[in-house]
């Protein structure tokens, strides 16, 4: 998993993200001053989105891209402290929880 936090994202950066969103939001994205970008495998990003939304008052969106390694990216919108808390919780949970494999 890779991540970056953008504090006070520029209008151009937000334009890129909103053009690449997977679909129209069912939840309005409001009152944010930071965006956390997290990239990884699909299974981990679905898990990460759930962890982020439960850990802090953030909104998570799927971001479309063209990655030959089949990685996907999510964007976490919220205030800076909430985005940082969400990413910290994602890191903790991904390291703590075991990944199972069905055989």
C-alpha positions in Angstrom: 0.0 0.0 0.0 1.2 3.5 -0.9 -0.3 6.7 0.4 0.0 10.4 0.2 -1.8 13.2 2.0 -2.5 16.5 0.2 -3.2 19.3 2.6 -5.2 22.2 1.0 -5.4 20.6 -2.4 -5.3 23.0 -5.4 -8.4 23.4 -7.6 -6.5 21.7 -10.4 -5.7 18.7 -8.2 -9.4 18.5 -7.2 -10.4 18.7 -10.8 -8.2 15.7 -11.7 -9.7 13.7 -8.8 -13.3 14.6 -9.5 -12.9 13.8 -13.2 -11.5 10.3 -12.3 -14.1 9.4 -9.7 -15.6 6.0 -10.4 -19.2 7.3 -10.4 -21.4 10.0 -9.1 -21.3 10.3 -5.3 -24.3 9.2 -3.3 -22.8 11.2 -0.4 -22.0 14.8 -0.9 -18.3 15.7 -0.5 -18.2 18.8 1.6 -16.1 20.6 4.2 -12.7 19.0 3.5 -9.3 20.6 3.5 -7.2 17.5 2.9 -7.3 14.5 0.6 -5.6 11.2 1.4 -4.7 9.1 -1.6 -4.2 5.4 -1.0 -3.2 2.9 -3.6 -3.1 -0.9 -3.4 -4.8 -4.2 -4.3 -8.6 -4.2 -4.7 -9.1 -6.4 -1.6 -7.0 -4.1 0.5 -8.6 -0.9 -0.8 -12.2 -2.0 -0.1 -11.0 -3.0 3.4 -9.2 0.4 3.7 -12.3 2.3 2.7 -14.3 0.6 5.3 -11.7 1.2 8.0 -11.3 4.9 7.1 -15.0 5.7 7.2 -15.4 3.9 10.5 -12.3 5.5 12.1 -12.9 9.1 11.3 -15.5 11.5 9.8 -14.3 11.1 6.2 -15.7 10.4 2.8 -14.0 7.8 0.6 -14.3 7.7 -3.2 -12.9 5.2 -5.7 -10.6 6.9 -8.2 -10.4 5.4 -11.8 -7.0 4.9 -13.4 -5.1 2.7 -15.8 -2.6 0.6 -13.9 -1.1 -2.5 -15.6 -0.4 -3.9 -12.1 -4.1 -3.9 -11.3 -3.7 -1.5 -8.4 -6.6 0.8 -7.5 -6.7 4.1 -5.7 -9.1 5.6 -3.2 -9.4 9.2 -2.2 -10.2 10.1 1.4 -11.8 13.5 1.8 -12.0 15.3 5.2 -10.3 17.7 7.5 -6.5 17.2 7.9 -6.7 15.5 11.3 -9.4 13.1 10.2 -7.6 12.1 7.0 -4.4 11.5 8.9 -6.3 9.5 11.6 -8.0 7.4 8.8 -4.7 6.6 7.1 -3.0 5.7 10.4 -5.9 3.4 11.2 -5.7 1.8 7.8 -2.0 1.1 8.3 -2.6 -0.3 11.7 -5.5 -2.6 10.6 -3.7 -3.8 7.5 -0.7 -4.7 9.5 -2.7 -6.3 12.4 -5.3 -8.3 10.5 -4.2 -11.5 8.9 -4.8 -12.0 5.2 -6.6 -15.3 4.6 -6.3 -17.5 1.6 -8.9 -20.0 0.5 -7.5 -23.2 -0.8 
